[in-house]
Amino acid sequence: MDVRKPVKQLLRMCGHAIVITVHERLDNVDRQLAHLVDQNLHLAQNQTALLQSSVYLVESLPQIQSEVQQVEMRLASLVRDHCAAEPDLEAVTFQLERTRRELNHAFTNFAATNAQVLAGQLDGFGHRLDDAVSNSQGLREEIESMRQRLVDAVNNLEPVARETRSFLANEAVRQVVVETSEYAPVNPELGLMSFLYSHLPGRKAMDIGAHIGEVSSCLLKTGYEVYAFEPYPPNYSHLTKRLNGHKAFHAFKMALGAVDGELPLHLVTDSTNDHKFDDPTVFHSLAPHGMPDGLSFDGTTMVPVKRVADLHRSGVVPADISLVKIDTEGYDLEVIRGMEGHRYPVVCVEFWDNQIPFASNGLLYTFESIVREMGQRSYFWYIVLYRVWGLNQTAFFCNHDQSVPWSWGNLFFFRDHDTFQQAQQWCGAVLPRTYFKAVPASQATTQ
C-alpha cells in the first residue's frame, strides 16, 4: 500500500492547521502591540493601561505555546495511528518530529524577539515621560518667574495709579448729569437754544408757532427777550395767561407766512379711544397734510397771516433778532420766504422725513428743499436733531443733506462757523452722533 500520498495530505493538513493557529496568534499579538502602541501615545495620562497591556501580551505567550503543543500532539497521534498500520512510516515520523522542533524553535525566537522589542519600547516611553515631566517643571518655573515680574510691575505702577486717582477725583473736569421729569431740561432742542444764549450777538428770539408757551417759557428763563406768534385763539389765550407777567415777553395772535392776509387754519381732532395724542391742537396747520391713525383734520378757522419782513419794517419786531424758532406743522418754508432779505444768526426749522405719516400727503417742503433754501440764504452750516418714528431717543448729525429714514425733528442753521462749532460740541457731549457711509457696490445694485 502506497501511503505517501495520504501522508503528504496529512502533513499538509497538519501544517496548515499549525500555520493558521500561529498566524492567528501572531495577528492577535500584532493587534495587542498596535493597541499597546496606541495607548503609549497617552502614556503620560494613563500609565496603568500600558502596563496592563504589556502584562496581557506576556501572559499570552504561554497560551500560544500551549496551543501549538496541542496541535503537535494531535499530529503525533495521527502519525502513530498511521504508523501502526504502516510500520514503514518511521521515517515520516522522524521528519515530523524535526519539523516540530523547528517550529518550536521559531516560536521561541519570535517570543523572545518581540519581548525585547516591547521592553525597548517601554524604556523609550519611560525616557520620554521623564523628559515631559522635566519640561513641565521648567515651564512651571518660567510661569512663576513671569508672575513675579508682573507683580513687580504692578507694584511699580501703584504710585502712578494713586496720583491718577487723586487727579481724577479732585482736579479733573467731570460731567454732572441731573435726572428730571420736566419737559424743558430734557428736550435737546431747548437745551441747545439755552446753550446758544451765551454765544449769540444778542438776546432777542422769535418763537413762531408758540402753541401754549413751552419753548417761550424756557427761552425767558434762559434770559432771552421773546416775540411769540400763535394764531389759534384758545392756545393764544393760554399762552398769554401763562407768560404775560414777564416784561421780556411779547405775544401776537397771528400766523407768519409768505403773504399778508387771512388763511384757513386747519384744525385737528383726536379720535383714539384713549386720546393718546394728549393735545391735538399742537397739530393745527395752515398746510393740510398726511396724518397718523387717530388724528384727522376736522374744520377750519380763519386766522391773520403776516410776513416777518413787514413786521420788521413796521417796527413791531426789532431787526436784531439772534434766534428764530419755527414750528408751524408743515408751513415753515413759507415763513422763511416771508423773511425776504433778513438774516439771523441761528434759525431752527422743523422737518419730516417723507416716510412718516405726516409727510404722506400734501407736504409743502422736504428736508432737502429746506437745506437748499437756507443754503441760498448763506446758511452754510447746520445741525440736525432727529428722532426715528416710534422711538424716543434723539440723535444728531451735521451738514448732511439727506434725512435718516422715518425720522423727524429740527434743523439748526448757522451763518457763523464759530457759533456752529460751539453748538456741535454741545450736541456731541449730550447726544449720540450719527455717521453716514457708502453702500458697497454689491448691495447698491440689488436695491
C-alpha positions as CSV (number, residue, x, y, z in Angstrom):
1,M,0.0,0.0,0.0
2,D,1.4,3.4,-1.0
3,V,0.9,5.7,2.0
4,R,3.0,8.6,0.7
5,K,0.0,10.3,-0.8
6,P,-2.2,10.3,2.4
7,V,0.8,11.2,4.5
8,K,1.6,14.2,2.3
9,Q,-2.1,15.1,2.6
10,L,-1.9,14.6,6.3
11,L,1.2,16.8,6.6
12,R,-0.4,19.5,4.5
13,M,-3.5,19.4,6.8
14,C,-1.4,19.5,10.0
15,G,1.0,22.1,8.7
16,H,-2.0,24.2,7.5
17,A,-3.6,23.9,11.0
18,I,-0.3,24.8,12.7
19,V,0.3,27.8,10.3
20,I,-3.3,29.0,10.8
21,T,-3.0,28.8,14.5
22,V,0.4,30.5,14.6
23,H,-0.9,33.3,12.2
24,E,-4.0,33.8,14.3
25,R,-1.9,34.1,17.4
26,L,0.6,36.4,15.7
27,D,-2.3,38.5,14.4
28,N,-3.5,38.7,17.9
29,V,-0.1,39.7,19.1
30,D,0.1,42.4,16.4
31,R,-3.3,43.7,17.4
32,Q,-2.1,43.8,21.0
33,L,1.1,45.5,20.0
34,A,-0.9,48.1,18.0
35,H,-3.2,48.6,20.9
36,L,-0.3,49.0,23.2
37,V,1.4,51.5,20.9
38,D,-1.8,53.5,20.7
39,Q,-2.1,53.5,24.4
40,N,1.5,54.5,24.7
41,L,0.7,57.8,22.9
42,H,-1.2,58.7,26.0
43,L,1.3,57.3,28.4
44,A,1.7,60.4,30.4
45,Q,-2.1,60.4,31.1
46,N,-2.6,56.6,31.7
47,Q,0.5,54.5,32.7
48,T,-1.8,51.8,34.1
49,A,-3.3,50.9,30.8
50,L,0.2,50.5,29.2
51,L,1.4,48.2,32.0
52,Q,-1.8,46.1,31.8
53,S,-1.4,45.7,28.0
54,S,2.2,44.6,28.5
55,V,1.3,42.0,31.1
56,Y,-1.5,40.7,28.9
57,L,0.9,40.2,26.0
58,V,3.5,38.4,28.1
59,E,0.7,36.2,29.6
60,S,-0.5,35.4,26.2
61,L,2.8,33.8,25.1
62,P,2.5,30.6,27.2
63,Q,-1.1,30.2,25.8
64,I,0.2,30.4,22.3
65,Q,2.9,27.8,23.0
66,S,0.3,25.6,24.7
67,E,-2.0,25.7,21.6
68,V,1.0,24.9,19.3
69,Q,1.8,21.9,21.6
70,Q,-1.8,20.7,21.4
71,V,-1.6,20.8,17.6
72,E,1.7,18.9,17.7
73,M,0.1,16.2,20.0
74,R,-2.8,15.8,17.6
75,L,-0.4,15.5,14.7
76,A,1.7,12.9,16.7
77,S,-1.4,10.9,17.4
78,L,-2.4,10.8,13.8
79,V,1.1,9.8,12.8
80,R,1.1,7.0,15.4
81,D,-2.2,5.7,14.1
82,H,-0.8,5.6,10.6
83,C,2.5,4.0,11.8
84,A,0.6,1.2,13.4
85,A,-1.0,0.4,10.1
86,E,2.2,1.0,8.1
87,P,5.5,0.4,10.1
88,D,7.4,2.0,7.2
89,L,6.3,5.4,8.2
90,E,9.0,5.8,10.9
91,A,11.0,8.0,8.5
92,V,8.0,10.2,8.1
93,T,7.6,10.4,11.9
94,F,11.2,11.4,12.3
95,Q,10.7,14.2,9.7
96,L,7.6,15.4,11.5
97,E,9.5,15.5,14.8
98,R,12.2,17.6,13.2
99,T,9.6,19.9,11.8
100,R,8.0,20.2,15.3
101,R,11.4,21.2,16.9
102,E,12.0,23.8,14.1
103,L,8.5,25.3,14.7
104,N,9.1,25.3,18.5
105,H,12.5,27.0,18.0
106,A,11.0,29.6,15.6
107,F,8.2,30.4,18.1
108,T,10.7,30.7,20.9
109,N,12.8,33.1,18.9
110,F,9.7,35.1,17.9
111,A,8.5,35.4,21.5
112,A,12.0,36.4,22.7
113,T,12.4,39.0,19.9
114,N,9.1,40.6,20.5
115,A,9.6,40.7,24.2
116,Q,12.9,42.5,23.6
117,V,11.2,45.0,21.2
118,L,8.4,45.5,23.8
119,A,11.0,46.1,26.5
120,G,12.8,48.6,24.3
121,Q,9.6,50.5,23.6
122,L,8.7,50.6,27.2
123,D,12.2,52.0,28.0
124,G,11.7,54.6,25.3
125,F,8.3,55.7,26.6
126,G,9.7,55.9,30.1
127,H,12.5,58.2,28.9
128,R,10.0,60.5,27.0
129,L,7.8,60.6,30.1
130,D,10.8,61.7,32.2
131,D,11.6,64.4,29.6
132,A,7.9,65.6,29.7
133,V,8.0,65.8,33.5
134,S,11.2,67.7,33.4
135,N,9.9,70.1,30.7
136,S,6.7,70.7,32.7
137,Q,8.8,71.5,35.8
138,G,10.8,74.1,33.7
139,L,7.5,75.5,32.4
140,R,6.2,75.9,35.9
141,E,9.3,77.7,36.9
142,E,9.1,80.1,33.9
143,I,5.4,80.8,34.7
144,E,6.3,81.6,38.3
145,S,9.1,83.9,37.1
146,M,6.6,85.8,34.8
147,R,4.1,86.0,37.6
148,Q,6.7,87.6,39.9
149,R,7.7,90.1,37.2
150,L,4.0,91.0,36.7
151,V,3.6,91.5,40.5
152,D,6.7,93.7,40.5
153,A,5.4,95.8,37.6
154,V,2.1,96.3,39.3
155,N,3.8,97.4,42.5
156,N,5.9,99.9,40.5
157,L,2.7,101.3,38.9
158,E,0.8,101.7,42.1
159,P,2.3,105.2,42.9
160,V,1.2,106.4,39.4
161,A,-2.2,104.9,39.9
162,R,-2.6,106.7,43.2
163,E,-1.7,110.0,41.6
164,T,-4.1,109.4,38.7
165,R,-7.0,108.5,41.0
166,S,-6.3,111.6,43.1
167,F,-6.2,113.8,40.0
168,L,-9.5,112.4,38.6
169,A,-11.2,112.7,42.0
170,N,-10.0,116.2,42.8
171,E,-8.8,118.2,39.8
172,A,-10.2,116.7,36.5
173,V,-13.3,118.3,35.0
174,R,-16.3,116.0,35.5
175,Q,-19.6,115.9,33.7
176,V,-22.6,116.1,36.1
177,V,-25.9,114.6,34.9
178,V,-29.1,115.6,36.7
179,E,-32.1,113.4,36.1
180,T,-35.5,115.2,35.9
181,S,-39.0,114.5,34.6
182,E,-39.5,118.1,33.5
183,Y,-40.0,118.7,29.7
184,A,-37.7,121.7,29.2
185,P,-34.4,120.3,30.7
186,V,-34.6,117.0,28.8
187,N,-35.6,118.4,25.4
188,P,-32.4,118.7,23.4
189,E,-33.7,121.5,21.2
190,L,-34.5,123.6,24.2
191,G,-31.1,122.6,25.7
192,L,-29.3,123.8,22.6
193,M,-31.2,127.1,22.5
194,S,-30.4,127.8,26.1
195,F,-26.7,126.9,25.5
196,L,-26.5,129.2,22.4
197,Y,-27.6,132.2,24.6
198,S,-24.0,132.7,25.6
199,H,-22.7,132.6,22.0
200,L,-25.1,134.8,20.2
201,P,-24.6,138.6,19.5
202,G,-28.0,139.5,21.1
203,R,-30.5,138.1,23.5
204,K,-33.7,138.5,21.4
205,A,-35.6,135.5,20.0
206,M,-38.7,134.8,18.0
207,D,-41.0,131.8,18.8
208,I,-43.1,131.2,15.6
209,G,-45.8,128.7,16.3
210,A,-45.7,129.2,20.1
211,H,-48.7,127.0,20.9
212,I,-49.1,127.3,24.7
213,G,-45.6,128.5,25.5
214,E,-43.3,125.6,26.4
215,V,-40.5,127.0,24.3
216,S,-41.2,130.6,25.1
217,S,-41.1,129.8,28.8
218,C,-37.7,128.1,28.6
219,L,-36.3,131.0,26.5
220,L,-37.5,133.5,29.0
221,K,-35.9,131.6,31.9
222,T,-32.6,131.5,30.0
223,G,-32.6,135.2,29.5
224,Y,-33.9,135.8,26.0
225,E,-36.4,138.5,25.2
226,V,-39.2,136.6,23.3
227,Y,-41.5,137.6,20.5
228,A,-44.1,134.8,20.3
229,F,-46.7,134.1,17.5
230,E,-49.7,131.9,17.9
231,P,-52.8,132.1,15.6
232,Y,-55.2,129.7,17.3
233,P,-57.3,131.8,19.7
234,P,-57.7,129.2,22.6
235,N,-53.9,128.5,22.5
236,Y,-53.1,132.2,22.4
237,S,-55.3,132.8,25.4
238,H,-53.5,130.0,27.3
239,L,-50.1,131.4,26.2
240,T,-50.8,135.0,27.4
241,K,-52.2,133.9,30.7
242,R,-49.2,131.9,31.3
243,L,-46.4,134.3,30.3
244,N,-47.8,137.9,30.2
245,G,-46.3,138.6,33.6
246,H,-42.8,138.6,32.0
247,K,-41.6,142.0,30.9
248,A,-39.5,140.4,28.2
249,F,-42.4,138.6,26.6
250,H,-44.3,139.9,23.6
251,A,-47.2,137.8,22.2
252,F,-49.0,138.2,18.8
253,K,-52.2,136.4,17.8
254,M,-51.3,135.8,14.2
255,A,-49.6,133.3,11.9
256,L,-46.5,134.1,9.9
257,G,-46.0,133.2,6.2
258,A,-45.1,134.4,2.8
259,V,-48.2,136.6,2.3
260,D,-50.2,139.1,4.2
261,G,-53.9,138.5,4.7
262,E,-56.1,135.7,6.1
263,L,-55.8,131.9,5.6
264,P,-57.8,129.0,7.0
265,L,-56.1,127.2,9.9
266,H,-56.9,123.5,9.6
267,L,-58.0,122.1,13.0
268,V,-57.1,118.6,14.2
269,T,-59.1,116.2,16.4
270,D,-58.0,113.0,18.2
271,S,-60.4,110.1,17.5
272,T,-58.5,107.5,19.5
273,N,-60.4,105.8,22.4
274,D,-57.7,106.7,25.0
275,H,-56.9,110.1,23.5
276,K,-53.2,109.1,23.2
277,F,-52.2,112.3,21.4
278,D,-53.0,114.3,24.6
279,D,-53.3,117.8,23.0
280,P,-54.3,117.6,19.3
281,T,-54.2,121.4,19.0
282,V,-50.4,121.2,18.6
283,F,-51.0,119.7,15.1
284,H,-53.2,122.6,13.8
285,S,-51.7,123.8,10.5
286,L,-52.1,126.2,7.6
287,A,-51.0,123.4,5.3
288,P,-53.1,120.2,5.4
289,H,-51.0,117.1,5.1
290,G,-51.0,113.4,6.0
291,M,-51.9,112.2,9.4
292,P,-51.2,109.1,11.5
293,D,-54.1,106.8,12.5
294,G,-56.3,108.5,15.2
295,L,-55.6,112.1,14.0
296,S,-57.6,113.9,11.4
297,F,-58.4,117.4,10.2
298,D,-61.9,118.5,11.2
299,G,-62.9,122.0,10.2
300,T,-61.1,125.3,9.8
301,T,-60.9,128.8,11.3
302,M,-59.7,131.9,9.6
303,V,-56.5,133.5,11.1
304,P,-54.5,136.6,10.2
305,V,-51.1,136.0,8.4
306,K,-48.2,138.4,8.3
307,R,-44.7,138.4,6.8
308,V,-41.7,138.7,9.1
309,A,-40.2,141.3,6.8
310,D,-43.2,143.5,7.2
311,L,-43.1,143.2,10.9
312,H,-39.5,144.4,10.9
313,R,-40.4,147.3,8.6
314,S,-43.2,148.4,10.9
315,G,-41.1,148.1,14.0
316,V,-43.4,145.5,15.6
317,V,-40.4,143.2,15.8
318,P,-36.8,144.6,16.1
319,A,-34.3,143.7,13.4
320,D,-31.6,142.5,15.8
321,I,-33.2,139.0,16.4
322,S,-30.5,136.4,17.2
323,L,-32.5,133.2,17.4
324,V,-35.6,132.2,15.3
325,K,-37.5,129.1,16.2
326,I,-40.2,127.9,13.7
327,D,-42.7,125.1,14.3
328,T,-45.8,125.6,12.1
329,E,-46.6,121.9,11.3
330,G,-45.6,121.8,7.7
331,Y,-45.6,125.6,6.9
332,D,-42.1,126.5,8.0
333,L,-40.6,127.1,4.5
334,E,-43.4,129.7,3.8
335,V,-42.4,131.5,7.0
336,I,-38.7,131.7,5.8
337,R,-39.8,133.0,2.4
338,G,-41.6,135.8,4.2
339,M,-38.3,137.0,5.8
340,E,-37.1,138.3,2.5
341,G,-33.6,139.7,2.9
342,H,-33.4,139.5,6.7
343,R,-30.8,137.1,8.2
344,Y,-30.5,135.9,11.7
345,P,-27.5,134.2,13.4
346,V,-29.5,131.0,14.2
347,V,-32.7,129.6,12.6
348,C,-34.4,126.5,13.9
349,V,-36.8,124.7,11.5
350,E,-38.9,121.6,11.9
351,F,-38.6,118.8,9.3
352,W,-40.4,115.5,8.4
353,D,-38.8,112.6,6.5
354,N,-41.1,111.7,3.6
355,Q,-41.7,108.2,5.0
356,I,-43.5,109.2,8.2
357,P,-47.3,109.6,8.3
358,F,-47.3,113.4,8.5
359,A,-45.5,113.6,5.1
360,S,-47.6,111.0,3.3
361,N,-49.8,113.6,1.6
362,G,-49.7,117.4,0.9
363,L,-46.1,118.1,2.2
364,L,-45.1,121.6,1.2
365,Y,-41.4,121.0,1.5
366,T,-38.9,118.3,2.1
367,F,-35.7,118.0,4.2
368,E,-33.6,118.5,1.0
369,S,-35.6,121.6,-0.1
370,I,-35.3,123.4,3.2
371,V,-31.5,122.8,3.2
372,R,-31.3,124.1,-0.3
373,E,-33.4,127.2,0.5
374,M,-31.3,128.0,3.6
375,G,-28.0,127.5,1.7
376,Q,-29.2,130.1,-0.8
377,R,-29.5,132.5,2.1
378,S,-25.9,131.8,3.2
379,Y,-26.6,129.4,6.0
380,F,-23.8,127.1,5.2
381,W,-23.7,125.0,8.4
382,Y,-26.5,123.1,10.1
383,I,-27.1,120.5,12.8
384,V,-29.9,118.0,12.6
385,L,-31.5,116.8,15.8
386,Y,-33.9,113.9,15.0
387,R,-35.9,111.0,16.3
388,V,-37.0,107.9,14.4
389,W,-40.7,107.5,14.2
390,G,-41.9,105.2,17.0
391,L,-38.7,105.6,19.0
392,N,-38.0,108.1,21.7
393,Q,-34.2,108.6,21.5
394,T,-32.7,111.7,20.0
395,A,-29.5,111.7,17.9
396,F,-27.8,114.3,15.7
397,F,-25.6,114.7,12.6
398,C,-24.2,117.8,10.8
399,N,-24.2,119.1,7.2
400,H,-25.6,116.0,5.5
401,D,-28.4,116.9,3.0
402,Q,-30.5,113.8,3.4
403,S,-32.6,112.8,6.4
404,V,-32.5,109.5,8.3
405,P,-35.4,107.3,7.0
406,W,-38.5,107.5,9.2
407,S,-37.1,110.5,11.1
408,W,-38.5,113.8,12.2
409,G,-37.0,116.7,14.2
410,N,-35.4,120.1,13.8
411,L,-32.6,121.7,11.8
412,F,-30.5,124.4,13.3
413,F,-28.9,126.6,10.7
414,F,-25.9,128.9,11.4
415,R,-24.4,131.8,9.5
416,D,-21.3,131.9,11.7
417,H,-18.9,129.0,11.8
418,D,-17.7,129.6,15.4
419,T,-21.3,129.5,16.7
420,F,-21.9,126.3,14.7
421,Q,-18.7,124.8,16.2
422,Q,-19.8,125.6,19.7
423,A,-23.3,124.1,19.1
424,Q,-21.7,120.9,17.6
425,Q,-19.5,120.4,20.6
426,W,-22.6,120.7,22.9
427,C,-24.5,118.2,20.8
428,G,-21.5,115.8,20.9
429,A,-21.4,116.0,24.7
430,V,-25.1,115.2,25.2
431,L,-26.4,113.2,22.2
432,P,-25.2,110.2,20.1
433,R,-23.7,111.2,16.8
434,T,-25.0,109.7,13.5
435,Y,-22.5,108.8,10.8
436,F,-23.2,108.0,7.1
437,K,-21.1,105.6,5.0
438,A,-21.2,104.5,1.4
439,V,-23.2,101.3,0.5
440,P,-21.0,98.6,-1.0
441,A,-21.4,98.3,-4.8
442,S,-22.7,94.7,-4.5
443,Q,-25.5,95.9,-2.2
444,A,-26.3,99.0,-4.2
445,T,-27.1,97.0,-7.3
446,T,-29.7,95.0,-5.5
447,Q,-31.5,97.9,-4.0
